[in-house]
Amino acid sequence: MKLRIKTHLIFGIVLITLATLAIASVRIIILGRFRTIEADIAANGAESAADLIKKEIDSIALMDTDWATWDETYEYAANPDEGYIVRNFDPISLSNIDTEIVSIFDSKKTHLADGGADPWNRRTAPVPQGWKEAIESHPAFFTPRDYSTSVNGLLFLPEYPILVSAHQILTSERKGPSHGTLIMGRKIDDRRLAAWKKILKYPIEIYFADADNLPPDVKKAASLLTAKHPATAIALDDDRIAGYRLVSDITGKKNLIIRMEQPRSIYSQALNTMSYFVKTMIGLGFVVLLINVLLTERLVLKRLLRLNREVNAIASSQDASSTVDVSGDDEITTVSSSINKMLGALKSSQDELRETNTLLEKAHEAKNQLTSIVSHELRTPLGTIKQAIELIQEGVDGPISEKQKQRLDMGKRNVERLVRLTKDLLDFTRIEAGKVQMNYEKTDVNELMTDVYHLMKPAAEAKGIALILDLPEQHRDIVCDSDKIRQTVINLINNATKFTDSGGKITLKGEAIEAGVRIDVEDTGIGIKDMDVSMIFEPFRQIKDGRASSDGSGLGLSICKLLVEKHGGTIDVRSTYGEGSTFSITLPDMPPDAA
């Protein structure tokens, strides 16, 4: 990446970071404050709903007190007659005082009469199911603290809650003795909730706090609401928020949750404010960035570009005796002076390097020639020695003793080892020097692996090792020197055979990959220690292990690596010590120098 881009990018990142931090801070502060405000408003809305219920309770309590302290009611409770019921418990009378249920009990708590009305349609309605049982199960209705007060609050029926008030039946002067109790009730049903919605401007819902099928948000609110903290608010989404208020029944043992949903108008205004703020910050950021770009280009980057052109010109001419222009009195001037000093030192180093490279090339060539000559010259006498030993073993010059045979066998093995070493050394030197002729041809990888499998299977089975062939499902052709790849795979299987005990397993597996193939030789042998894995492909490197040994030259894997790399491929190893190793050859569809 160019310095110009880096400079502008760094400044841009810093600017974006600062703007992001500013926006995030403002967002946390402003939106957090607005969320608190809207939550308070939503909770206050639920409080307003609770206050409305309280006013409704006060209203019915006032009606209840008025009827309970009416002389006609007092006389009826003492001497019940049907005329009182007909005159007063008709639907019109009850609808006028917005009362749906009226019940009278005498001083002995004996139920005397009920009245039911539908004030919405001004007609008679049945008394709700469970009303009488709910009244009789609350002794407080019949044992007030004094004659001057009513007992009122919420009463829970199976279908819905009801606003209820109970007052002792007294004279119009509110004197006793009490002739019983008059109880009035108003249902909190869908019609009343709809009426309250018109008053409060937002819809109201009510839930029994101990119900099993509460909506998720109400269930969450139920876990937050307590007697000390009876109100809360929960944001439902980006557009809606709901306030919740806990209201206890007349016994204080059962609870009702009031839910009032409102639009998040305040939050929306905050988001709009944040949007304007972000747009302003982005606009200012672009202006600041533009000013910075102009100043940086003029005062810094222009001089650096000039210095870069001068250095590139020197690099193109490869003339280390040239110098760059030195002007000004700042860091760029210091860099220019340092470049000139470096160019002077570079010229001296180039002269010394040329002399050193010449000596190294001569030494490397001499080494390769010596290795090639020694390897080649050793092969003939070693072959002669091997042949002489074999003739003596065959008894051409007379019989030999068992001990002599053993010594000759040992000599023959060491001669064969020297022959292999000489061959590997000659091959390695020729490959490293680039003097190996590569015969590239189109090769069926499945066919190559099958040939190697049949060739190596007898030797593996002779040692009690199972050799398994796992071919790709589809044939894959690549361009390669098939003899050298075959030699590489054979070498890997030979190594696996040496270090795998009888009863073990070697798997030769092929797999088509993108733009090439991979050949794996996996064994269940002794494995390689982690400390040795990194040096496994180094020339003349033999890994020693107490359970196995190798009489190889230490060049086999190095030759494999050179041959694979000549094809533009790679070879690597994965091993777990004590469990086995996997050597993987990756070859491209075509070597780079075969195109």
PABANU-216912 format. One record per residue: x, y, z of N, C-alpha, C, CB in turn; residue in three letters. Coordinates in steps of 0.05 Angstrom, whole numbers, plus 5000, padded with zeros to 4 digits. Last residue first. Glycine has a CB too. Layout:
<rs>
XYZXYZXYZXYZALA/...
</rs>
This chain:
<rs>
509544854606507645004589509045074563506645254603ALA/513044654642512044464620510244604601510644234633ALA/514444944685516344954662515544754640519144884672ASP/510244854722510645114710512345124686511845304731PRO/506444244709508744384721509144654707511244214718PRO/499444174716501644194697503944344710500744344671MET/496344084760495543954735497743964714493044084723ASP/501043984815499144144798498343984773500444414790PRO/501043564873502043624846500043784830502743364831LEU/503043404936501143564921502343644895500243814938THR/503842874979504942994955502743144941506342784936ILE/504742725047502842825026504342965004500743015039SER/505342225095506842395076504942465053509442255065PHE/503842095160502542135133504242325117499642235136THR/505141615212505741855197504141855171508741875192SER/503841375281504241355252504641625239501841225240GLY/504341325336501841245323502141225293499641445330GLU/509041505357507941265369505341165355507341305398GLY/507642165343509641975353508341745366511642115372TYR/504342335287503942315316505742095326500942255323THR/505242765231505942525246505242555275508842465242SER/505342975165503942995190504342745206500843055186ARG/509243295116508843055133507243145157511542925141VAL/509543475045509743525074508943275089507843765082ASP/511143764984511043515000511243585029513343314991ILE/508744064924509744084951509543804964508144294968THR/510444254855508644154877509944184904508043864872GLY/513344354810511744574820509844494843510144694798GLY/516643944797514043944785512244174793512643674791HIS/520744044831521244084803518644084787523143864792LYS/518443874878518644164874519344224845520744284893GLU/519043324872516343434873516443734867515143384901VAL/524743294872523243204848520443324848523042894847LEU/526043484923527043624899525343544875529943554895LEU/523443094955522643374957523543534933523843504982LYS/526242634941523342644937522442934936521842494959CYS/531342774960530942734931527942754925532042464922ILE/530142785015531143025002530743014972534043075009SER/528842255024526742445026527542715013525942495055LEU/534142025013531641934999529542145000530641685011GLY/538642125041538042305018535442245005540342284998LEU/540341765077539342025088538742225066541442135107GLY/541541275059543541475056542841735070544041525027SER/539540725104539440895081541541115081536741025078GLY/538540375144541240375133541340535107542140085127ASP/535040545204535140545174537940545165533640785163SER/531340265258533640405247533540375217536340295259SER/527140265316527640215288530040355279525240285270ALA/526840395369525340165360525840095331522340215364ARG/529740855378530540605391529140365381530040635421GLY/531541235322529441165341530240895353526641155328ASP/533841785284534441545299532241495320537141575314LYS/533242025221532042035247532541775261529042095246ILE/538242325182536842075189535842085217538741835185GLN/540142745132538942745159537442475163536942985163ARG/542142835083543742685101542642675129546642795101PHE/538143425074539943225063541643095086541843355042PRO/531643475105534343585102536243365092535343695129GLU/526543305117527243315089530043435084525243495074PHE/526143335173525943065160526843065131523142975162ILE/526043755206528643705193528543445176530843685213MET/521043795231521944025215524543965199522444255233SER/520643315261519043355237520143575219516143425245VAL/523443285308524843185284523243245258525242895286ASP/520243465348522743605345524243515319524543545369MET/516043085347515543365338518143515332514043525359ASP/517942445321517742635343517442925332520242625361LYS/514042025281516342205283515942395306516842355256ILE/512041325278511641615278514241765281509841685301GLY/512040775273512940885299512541195301515840815304ILE/506140655232508740595243509440745269510840645223GLY/501840645199501340615227503940545242499140395233THR/501741125144502540875157501740875187505640815154ASP/500141385081499541385109500241115122496541455114GLU/501341785031502341525040502141525071505341465031VAL/497342124983498142085011499141805015495742135030ASP/497142594934497642314939498642284967499742194918ILE/492843034901494442984925494642684929493243124950ARG/492643454841491943204857493743204882492442954840VAL/489544044811491643854816490643604830493843984831GLY/485544444815487944494798490144294804488944774801ALA/483244214875482944434856485644474841482044694870GLU/484243494876483843754889483643974867486243824908ILE/483142814883483143044864482643294880481043004842ALA/487242354916484942534918485242764898484542644947GLU/489541714938489541934920487042104922489841844891GLY/493541324982490941454976491341684957489641545003LYS/495740775011496440944989493841064978498040784966LEU/497140585076495040645057496040845036492540775072THR/499340045114500240275098498040325078503040225085ILE/499439755179497939815155499140065141494939855161LYS/502039195219501239475214499939505187503739655215GLY/504038705223501338745233500239025228501138675262GLY/510638915238508838705227506138735240510038415232SER/511739625239512039355249510039165236511639345280ASP/514740105199512239995208512639705216510040025186THR/519340305176518640405203515940315212518840705204PHE/519740075126521940055144521140115173524240235136LYS/514940245101515339965107517539915128516039805081THR/515940785094513740705112514140415120511040745099ALA/520140755057520640875083518540785103520741175082ASN/517240535014519540395025520140495053522040435007ASN/513640945004512540695014514840525026511140534991ILE/517241344986515641395010514541135022513341585004LEU/519241094940521041164962519541204988522641414955ASN/514641064909515940814918517740874941517540694895ILE/513841614900511841464916513041204926509341404898VAL/518541724869518041864894516041714912516942144889THR/517941394824520241354842519741484869522741474829GLN/513341644803513241364812515541304831513241164787ARG/515642124790513542124810513241844821510942234798ILE/519241944751520342074776518242084798521342354769LYS/515841724712517941564725518941684751520241524706ASP/512642164697511441944711513541764725509741774692SER/512942794700514942594693514142344709517942684700ASP/506443054681508643014699510642824687507642914727CYS/500043284678502443284663504743264683502743534645VAL/494442864697496143094701498643064683497043134731ILE/487842614702490342634687491842884693489742614656ASP/484042224743485042494740487742484725485442634768ARG/478041844748480841864739481642154735481141704712HIS/474141864808474541924780477441934773473142194773GLN/475041704861472741594846473041634816470141714856GLU/481941544876479741734873477541604857480741994859PRO/483740934913483841104890481541314889483740934864LEU/487340644958484840804959484941004936484540944987ASP/490340054976490140254955487340384956490640124927LEU/494539815028491739875019491840094998489939955043ILE/498339305054498439545036495739585023500739505015LEU/499839055117497739075096498039335081494939065110ALA/505638685132504338945132502338945110506439175128ILE/509238265135506838255151505338515152507438155178GLY/513338285101513938375128511438365146515038665127LYS/510938115055513037945066513838025094515537965047ALA/507638545044506438305056508538115067504738165035GLU/511438905023510038975048508838725061507839175041ALA/513138624978515038684998513738755025516838924989ALA/508238584948509538344958511538404980511038214935PRO/506839154938505138984955506738734965502738894941LYS/509639444901510539454929509039264947510239744940MET/507139354852510039324854510939294883511439554841LEU/501839484861502439214854505439154857501539144826HIS/502640054872501339864892502139574886498339904891TYR/504640254825506340254849505240054870506440534861VAL/500140174792502740044785504440024810504140194763ASP/496440514817495940224816498440064810493740154795THR/498641014809498540914837498040604837496241054852MET/498141044753500741054765500740934793501741354767LEU/492541024747494140814736496940804748494440844705GLU/491141504773490141244783491841014773487141204775ASN/493641884740494641844767493641584779493642084785VAL/495841854676493441774692494341714721491941534679ASP/499342374645499442134662496842094677501842144681THR/502842664593500242644606500042374620497942674584LYS/509642834610507642714593505042694608508542424584GLU/516343044613513543094620511742954600512943394622TYR/522042894634520542794611517542814618521342504603ASN/527643264652524843204659523343124634523543444674MET/534243134667532443174645529543084654533343014620GLN/538143474713536443244709534443304686534943164735VAL/541143894730542143744706540443494701545043664710LYS/540744214774538944254752539744114726538844544746GLY/543444104819544844264800543144324775547444134791ALA/539843764844540344024856541744214836542143994881GLU/540343314810537743454812538243734823535843304830ILE/545743174817544843244791542143404792544442994774ARG/545843064872547643274861546643364834550543164859THR/542142644876541642894890543343114878542342854920PHE/544742244845542142354837541642624850539842154844ASP/549442164875549642254847546942374838550442024829LEU/547141984923548842224923549142344895551642164934LEU/544641524906543041744917544642004916542141684946ASP/549141214890547041284871545441524880545141044866LYS/552041184938553241314915551141394895555241114902THR/548240914970549141184977550341334954551141165000LEU/548040434942545640604944546340894951543640494965ARG/553340264949552340304922549840484922551640034909VAL/553540225004555240424991554240474963558140334991LEU/549939785010549340045022550940275009549840045053ARG/552939394984550339484972549539744984548239274978GLU/557139365020557739454993555139554980558939224977VAL/554339175065555539445066556339545039558039435084ASN/552838675046550738875054551939155054549538805081ARG/557738435037556038485015553938695021554738225006LYS/559638395090561038555071559338635047563638425061GLY/555938035110556138295122557538485103557638285149MET/557037595078554437715077554537995088552337545093ASP/562337485095561837575067559137705064562137335048LEU/561337325147562937565143562537665114565937505148ARG/558336855136557137085151558637345147557037015182GLN/562136555110559736635096558436875109557736395094LYS/565836465150566636625128564236725112568436455109GLN/562536135182563436395193564336575171565736355213LYS/562035695149559635855157560436125167558035705178GLU/567235685098566035605123563635785129568135625147SER/567235505028567735695050566235605075566835985042ILE/570435164972568435174994569335385015568134905007PRO/572735534914572835324934570835364956575635314946GLY/571535934880574335904888574635694909575536164897ASP/565935904877567535874852570435814859567336134835VAL/562235944916564135724918565835694893562735474923GLY/558836374922557836154905559735914905557236254877GLU/561936724950559636594964558636354949557436804968GLN/565436874909566536724932564336584946568036904951ILE/561737154878563136924867564336744889565437014848LEU/560237574913558237384905559537134893556337514884GLU/565137844917563937724941561937514933562637944959ILE/565538034864567637844875566537704900570138004883ALA/561238374860561338144843563237934854562038214815GLN/562738774897560338614902560338364886557838784894LYS/567338964872567538834899565138664904567839054921ILE/565039174826566938954823567238814850569739064815THR/561839584847560539364833562439124830559739454805GLY/565839894868563939774886562539544873561939984896LEU/568540064821569939884840567939754860572040034855PRO/563840364798565240134784566639954804567140244763THR/562440754835560440564827561840314815558440684808ARG/566341134843566040934863564240704854564841054889LEU/565841484801568241314802567941094822570741484808GLU/561041744814561241584789563541394790561641764765HIS/562441994861560141814860560441624836557541964859SER/566742314845567142114866564941904864567142244894VAL/564242644806566542464799566842244819569142634797ILE/560242894837559542734814561742544806558842914790SER/563443164875561442964884560642774861558943104895THR/566443494842567743294858565843074867568943424883LEU/562343804819564043634802565443414818566143804788GLN/560344054864558643874848560243694830556744044831ASN/564944344881563744134898561943944883562044274920LYS/565744674837567744484844566644264862570144624858ALA/561044974842561544814818563644604823562344994794GLU/562045224890559745054887560044864863557145214885HIS/566745524878566845314899564545124896566845444927ALA/564845874839567045684833567145454853569745834832LYS/560946134869560145984845562345784838559546174822GLU/564246384907562246184916561446014892559846314928LEU/567246744876568646534891566746304899570046644916LEU/563047064858564846924839566246694852566847124826THR/561147274905559447104889561046944869557347264875ASN/565547604921564747374938563047174921563147464962THR/565547994881567947824885567147564900570147974899GLU/560548214889561148094863563547904866561748304842ARG/561048414940559248194935559848054909556348284936LEU/564548844934565348614950563648374944565248684981GLU/561249174902563849084892564848844907565949314895ASP/556949244936556549114911559149004900555249304890GLN/559149534978558249264983557849114958555649264999SER/560050024953562349874963561649584968563449994990SER/554850164942556750134920559149964929557650404909LYS/552750204993551749994975553649944952548950064964LEU/555050665013555750405025554950175007554450375053ALA/552551024978555451004979556350744990556651234995GLY/547250944992548050894964551150864963547151114946LEU/547251115045546750835039547650765011543750775042MET/548051665037550051505052549751205046549851555083LYS/543251765011545751814997548051655011546452114996ASN/539551655051539551495026542151525011537151585008ILE/540752045088541251765095541351585070539151655115SER/538952495061541852465067542552175073542552655091SER/533452365060534952395035537952365039534352665022SER/532252375115531952125100533552145074529052065094VAL/533052925124534752725138534652455123533752695167THR/528953135093531653195087533552995099532353485096THR/524652935122525052845094527852905085522952975075ILE/525053215170525552925170526052825142523252785183GLU/528253835149526253685164526953385162523353745154ASP/529854275113530954225140528854085157531854495154ASP/531954305043530154335066531454275092527654165063GLY/534753775003534054055007532054065031532754174981SER/538153364962537853424991537253714994540453345007VAL/536852884912536953164919536553204949534953324903ASP/541052284911538452424910538852714919536352284927VAL/546252024868545252124893542552254889547252324907THR/550151474839548351704838547351784865545951634819SER/552851004846554451254850552651504848556651264829SER/549650584833549750654862551450904867550950424878ALA/545750484784548150634788548250734816548350874768ASP/541350254762543150084778545850214782543449814764GLN/537350514736540050534724542050354737540950824725SER/533250394771533050304743535750314730531050484728SER/534950634819534650344818534550244789532050264833ALA/534951164803537451044811537250744809538451134839ILE/529351214796531251264774533951144779531551564768ALA/527551124848526850934826528750974802523950974818ASN/529551584873530551324881529951114860529351234908VAL/526651974846529551974844530751704852530652194863GLU/521451834861522151834833525251824830521052084818ARG/521751914917521251654906522051624877518251574910ASN/522352464920524552294929524152014918524552294960LEU/517252604900519652684885522052514893520352984890ARG/514152394940513852294913516352364896511352394900LEU/515652724982516252444984516052314956514352305003LEU/513653214966516553184968517352884969517553324994ARG/508153084968509353174942512353144943508653474937LYS/507152965021507152755001508452834975504352654996LEU/507653485049509153245055509353055031507853095079VAL/504753925031506953975049508753725053505954065076LEU/500653734995502353964988504953975005500754224991ARG/498253295021499253274993501353494988497053274973GLU/496553535069498553325069499853285042497253055078THR/492753915050495154005065497353785064494454075094LEU/488953575025490253785010492853875024488354035007LEU/487453235068488653125043490153335028486453005025VAL/485253595104487653445112489053335087486953215131ASN/480753765076482853965083485453815089481854135107ILE/478053275073478853405049481053605054476453535035LEU/476953175128478652985113479753115087477052735106LEU/473553605139476153585153478053405138475753485182VAL/469253455105470553715102473353705115468953935115VAL/467852955126468752975099470253235094466452945079PHE/466153115178468452935174469552945146467652645181GLY/461653425168464053555179466553385175463653615208LEU/458352995149459053225132461553365142456753415131GLY/458252665195459352555170460152785151457352375156ILE/455653005231458352915237459752805211458352695258MET/450653065206452353295210455253215214451353465233THR/448852535209449252655182451152905184446552735170LYS/448552485265450352315250450952435222449252035247VAL/444552865276447152895287449252735272447152815317PHE/440152655249441152915241444052955251439353145251TYR/439652185279440152165251441352435240437652095236SER/438552375330441052235326441752215296440951945338MET/433452575319435552755327438252635323435152835357THR/430852095307431052305286433352505293428452455282ASN/431251855357432551735334432851935311430951485324LEU/428052205386430852175393432452055370431152005418ALA/423152115362424352385360427252375367422952575379GLN/422451585378422651645349423951925345419951635336SER/421851655433424251505423424651565393423851205427TYR/417051915433419452055443421951915433419452055475ILE/413651535411414051785397416551935407411551965401SER/412150965413414751075423415351335408417050875419ARG/405250895433407350915413409851045424406251085389PRO/403350445487403550715476405550705453404350915497GLN/399150035527401050055505400950335493400549845484GLU/398449815591397550035573399750085552396950295589MET/396149345635398049395613396849605595398649125597ARG/395749145701394649325681396749375660393549595694ILE/394948555735396948715720395448875699399148535708ILE/392948385800392148445773394348615760389348585772LEU/393547905852394448145838393348145809397448165838ASN/391547705919391647665890392147925875389047535880LYS/391847925969393247665964393447605934391847445978LYS/388748345984391648395983393248145976392648506009GLY/383348325982384648176003387648236005384147876000THR/382048605937381148715963382348575987378048695965ILE/388048565897385148545901384548635930384248255897ASP/392949035872392148805888389148805892393548825916SER/396349165813394149245830393249005845391749375813VAL/401849405777400849185794398649295813403149055810LEU/402449625712401949705740400749465754399949955741ARG/406449795656405149585672404749685701406749325671TYR/406850045589407150085618405449875633406250375626GLY/410349925529408049875546408749925575407049575543ALA/411750165464412650115491410150085508414450355502ILE/413550125395411550095416412950055443409649875410ARG/417550145356415150315352413350315376413750235328ASP/421549785364422350055360419950255358423950075334ASP/418249405417419849425393420549715388418349305368ASP/417049445471416149205456417749185430413149215451LEU/419949635531419749695503419149435487422449825492ALA/416449675591418149505574417649585545417349195578ILE/415949925658415449965630417349785614415750255621ALA/412349915722414749885705413949925676416149605709THR/410149935790409850025762412549985748409050315761ALA/411049785843408649675829408449755800406249765844PRO/415349665885415649775858413349675840418449705846HIS/413349425930414849675933415249815906417649615945LYS/410748985909409149175924410649435928408449055952ALA/413348905841413048825870411349035884415948805883THR/415148685777413348835793413248725822410548845781LEU/418148325748419448565757417748725778419948745733LEU/415047905732417447835748418848085759419447675731SER/411248165702410448045728412847975745408747795722ALA/414248295657413448505675412648395702411148675663ALA/414447785634416947915643416348135663418448035618LYS/409047705624410447525642413047645653410947255628LYS/408248105587406948125613408247945633403848055610VAL/411347915545412148175557410748205585411348405539ASP/408847405533411647425542412347685556413547385519PRO/402147345562403947415540406847455550403047675525PRO/400346795604400847085601402647125576402347195626LEU/397846315620398246375592398746675587395846285575ASN/396846255674398946095662399646185634398145805662ASP/396046785723395146625700397446485687393646805679ALA/397247125764397946845768396946665745396746745794ASP/395347625749398247585751399047295754399347735775ALA/390747715699391047605725394047525728389247355730PHE/390748325662391448035664391547955693394247985650TYR/388148805617388548715644389048415644386048775662ILE/389649375576389149085578389649005607390848915559GLU/387849955541388549835566387849535565387049975590ILE/390050425491388650175499389750065525388949965477PRO/389651135504391150905496389750645505394050915507TYR/386451535523387551575496389151335487389251815496LYS/383551535570386451535573387951565546387451285586LEU/378251525551379151725571382151755571378151635599ILE/378151125515377351385505378251595525374351405501LYS/379450695549381350765527380751045517381250565504LYS/374950645579377350755592379350845571378550555612TRP/371750395541370950655552373350795565368650635572ALA/374449915536374250085513373450365521372149975493ALA/373649705587376349765579376349955554377949515572LEU/368249625584369249825603372049905596369049725632ARG/368049225546366649475541367649695559363649435544ARG/370948795569372048935544370649195539371648745520ASP/370348925640370248755616371248915592367448645611ASP/369748965701371949065683372048875659374749085699ILE/363349095728365148915714367349075700363548745694LYS/361849335791362049405763364149225750362949705759ARG/357349255848359649185832359449285803360048885832GLY/355449325917355149395889357749315874354549695886MET/352049115974354449085959353849145929355748805962ILE/349949236039349249276011351849285995347549536007LEU/348448866098350548986081349449006052353148806081THR/344649006159345848826139348048976122343748716121GLY/342749366195340949156187342048976165338349276177HIS/346049646250346149566222344249336217349049476214SER/342150076296343949846289343849776260343349606306PRO/345750636270345050356271342650316289347350196279GLY/346051186224346151076251345050796249344351246271LYS/345651556182348051376185348351276213350551526175ARG/341051796174342951946191345451786196341552016218GLU/338551406145339551626130341351806147337251796119SER/341150796176339050996171340251226155337951106197THR/344750276139344150446162341850636156346650606171LEU/348349736121345749856116344850006142343549636108ILE/355249806105353249726124350649876118354149776153GLN/357749666040357249856062355049746080356550146051HIS/362449515990360549416010360249616032361449136021ALA/364249495922364049655947361849535964363549955941SER/368349315867366349245886366549435910366648955895VAL/369849145802370049355821367749325841370049645808LEU/372548525781370148695784370748905806367648535791ILE/375748125730375648255756373248445757378348425761PRO/373047525699374147795698374147915726372447975679TYR/371846985708372047085681373347355679369247105669GLU/371946885764373346705745373746825718371746445742PRO/373347515798371547295790372947125769368847415778LEU/376247885847376847715823374647505820379547595825PHE/375348555863374648285869374948115844371648265881LEU/378149145888377948955866377148685877380548945850LEU/374349565933376849495919376149315896378749355938GLY/371749725999371749715970374449645958370849985960ASN/367549836050369749656043369749626013369449376058VAL/366250496075365550266060368050086056364250336033SER/365050826139366650766115365650516101369650716122THR/362150896184362451126166363951066140363851346181SER/361950466219359650516202360050726180357250596219TYR/368350116217366350296229364050336210367550566239ASP/370749676193371949796217370049976232374549956209ARG/366049146176367549396171368749506197365849606158PRO/364548576161365648676187367248916182367348446200THR/363048426111360948426131361848526158359848146134PHE/367548436080365148576070363048616092363948426046PHE/371048106105371448396109369048546099373948486094ALA/370247576090368947676114369047976117370047546139PRO/369447316031371047546042369547656066371447766020HIS/366046946012368646846020370447066031370046715997SER/361547205994361347066020364046966030359446836017GLU/363447395945362647585966362747445993359947695960ILE/364346915916366547095921366047295943367347245896ALA/359146715915361146565929363546745935362046325912GLU/356647105883355747065910357846915927353146895911LYS/359647055834359347305849358747255878357247485836TRP/359546605803361646625824361446875840364346605812GLY/357246925745357746675758360046715779358546455738GLN/353647545752355847385743356247135759358447545743PRO/346647585744348847625762351147445753348047575792VAL/344047765679344347585701346747665719344747295691PRO/340748395665342848205659343148015683345548345653ALA/336148845634336748655656338948465646334248505665THR/338849435601336949215604337949025626336649055577ARG/342249815576340049885595337949675595338850155586ARG/346849715550344449685534341849745550344349405523ASN/350349845590351049925563348649915545353349745552TRP/348649615637348349905634348950005606350150055653PRO/345249095651347249155629346949455623346748975603ASP/344448855718343749015695346049035675342849295704ALA/341548525774343548535753342648695729344348255745GLY/340948415843340048555820342248565799339048835827GLY/338747995897340748075877339448235855342247825866ASP/337447905968336647965941339048035924334648195940ALA/339347646016336547726012335747765983336047976028LEU/343347206050342947336025340047386021344047166002HIS/345447326115343647176098343047336073341047096113THR/348247576154349647496129348047316111352247356136LYS/345147786192346147526197347647406173343847336205LYS/343348256171345348276192346548006199344248406216SER/342748086100341748186126343948176146339348036136ASP/345148336038345248126058344148246084348148016062PHE/344248475970343648545997343748306015340848685999ILE/347548695911346748475929346248585957348948245929SER/348048885844347348975871346448725887345149195871VAL/351649025785350848825805350248955831353148605808ILE/352649465753351749215740350749005760353949105724GLU/351750155749352249925767351049675754351049975795THR/350750685734352950525722353750295740355350705717ASP/346250915751348550945769350850775760347750865798ILE/342950775709343351055715345651105733340851175727ASN/342650225713344250335691344850635696342850305664SER/339250165756342050085759343750195737342249775759LEU/334550375733335650495758338650425761334050405783SER/333850025690334150305685335450445709331450445679ILE/333249505712335649575697336049865692335449435670PRO/331049525782330449505753332849595737327949665746ASP/331249555836333149375823332549335793333249105837PHE/327149885855329949985855331849805840330850005883ASN/322049665852322349955848325350025843321350105872ARG/322849125862321649205837322249495831318649155837VAL/324949145914326549035892325449125865326548725893ILE/320649355942323149495942324849395918324749455969TYR/316748955936316349215924318949375922314349375939GLY/317848515966318448505937318248775924316648305923GLU/321148616028318748606012319448635983316648816021ASP/324048496092324248476063321448466050325848236055PRO/325348866141322948716134322848696103320348856145ASN/330649046143329348946168326948776162328549186186ALA/331649176091333448976104332248866129336149096110ALA/327649566084327549316069329249096082328449356040TYR/329449976117326849836124326749576109324450016116GLU/334050116089334250036118331749876125334550286136TYR/332050286041333750046041333949926070336650106031THR/329450736060327850526047329450266046327050606018GLU/333551056079331650936098330050716085329751156108ASP/340150946059337551046051335450896068337050986020TRP/345350776060344350956082341751086074346551166089THR/346150486014346250336040345150506063349050236046ALA/346150875974343950685975343850546002344250475953TRP/350851155988348351295985345951105987348151445958ASP/354750755986354150886011351451026011356351096018THR/354550645930353950435950353250555977356350245953ASP/356251125909353551025903352650815924353350905875MET/361451125930359651345936356751255931360351595919LEU/363550665906363250675936361350895944366050715949ALA/363650815854361750605862361350595892362550335851ILE/367751205859365051275848362951065857365151295818SER/372050925878370951135894368151205886372751385894ASP/372850605832372150475858370850685877374650355871ILE/374150995796371750835791370850695817372250615769GLU/378851165819376651355817373951205813377051555795LYS/381850705812381350795839378950995839383850935851LYS/382050685756380650475770379950555799382450215771ILE/385151145749382451135739380850915752382551095708LEU/389850975773388451195786385551205776389751465780ASP/391350595735390750505763389150725777393350445778ALA/392150935692390050725690389350625718391050495672ALA/396451215713393951355707391651165705394251525681SER/400250805714399350925739396651075735401551115751GLU/400850745659399650525674398650625701401750295677ALA/403251245652400751185638399350955652401251115609GLY/407851185681405851375691403151335677406851665686ASN/410450825646409650735673407550925685412150725691ALA/411051175603409450935600408550825627411050715585ALA/414351565627411751645616409951395613412051785589ILE/418751255639417351385661414551465652418851635671ASP/420251115588419450905607417951015630421950755617ALA/421551605567419251465556418351245574419751365528GLU/426051725600423751905600421251755590424252155583ILE/429551305587428651335614426051505616430851465632THR/430251415533428951155541427951175569431050925538ARG/432851905537430151895525428751635532430351925494PHE/437651735560435851925574433051915563437052205572ARG/439551405519439051295546437151475562441651255561GLY/439951765478437951555476437351425503438851345456LEU/444152085502441552195493439351985492441752335466ILE/448251715516447251915535444452005527449152165536ILE/448951385472448551265499447251465517451251165511ILE/449751775432447451575430446851465458448151355410ARG/454252025449451752175448449351985447451752365423VAL/457751585444457351715470454751865471459751895476SER/457351465389456551265409455951385436458751055411ALA/459251945368456451865362455451665383456251745333ILE/464451935388462652155394459752075390463352405377ALA/466251455365466151485395464351705403469051535406LEU/465851605311464351375322464051395352465651105314THR/469452025309466652075303464851855314466152105273ALA/474151745321473251965339470252015335474952215334LEU/474151385278474151285305473051505324476951195314THR/474451735234472151565237471851455266472251325218ILE/479551955245477152125244474551965248477052275217LEU/482751495242482651655267480151825268485151835269VAL/481651355189480951175210480751315237483050945213ILE/483751805162480951745160479951555182480351615133GLY/489151765176487552005186484551945184488252245169PHE/490151275151490551305180488951545190493551345187ILE/489051415097487451205111487751225141488450925101LEU/492851795086490051875086488251675100489051915057HIS/497351455092497051705108494151795109498751935095THR/496451045056496650985085496151235101499450875091LYS/496451325008493951185016494051135046493550925001ILE/501751495009499551695006496951565017499251784977ARG/504651025010504651195034502351395033507351345036LEU/501150444983502750694981502450865006501950844956LYS/501749765000500050005000501850255000498150005025MET/
</rs>
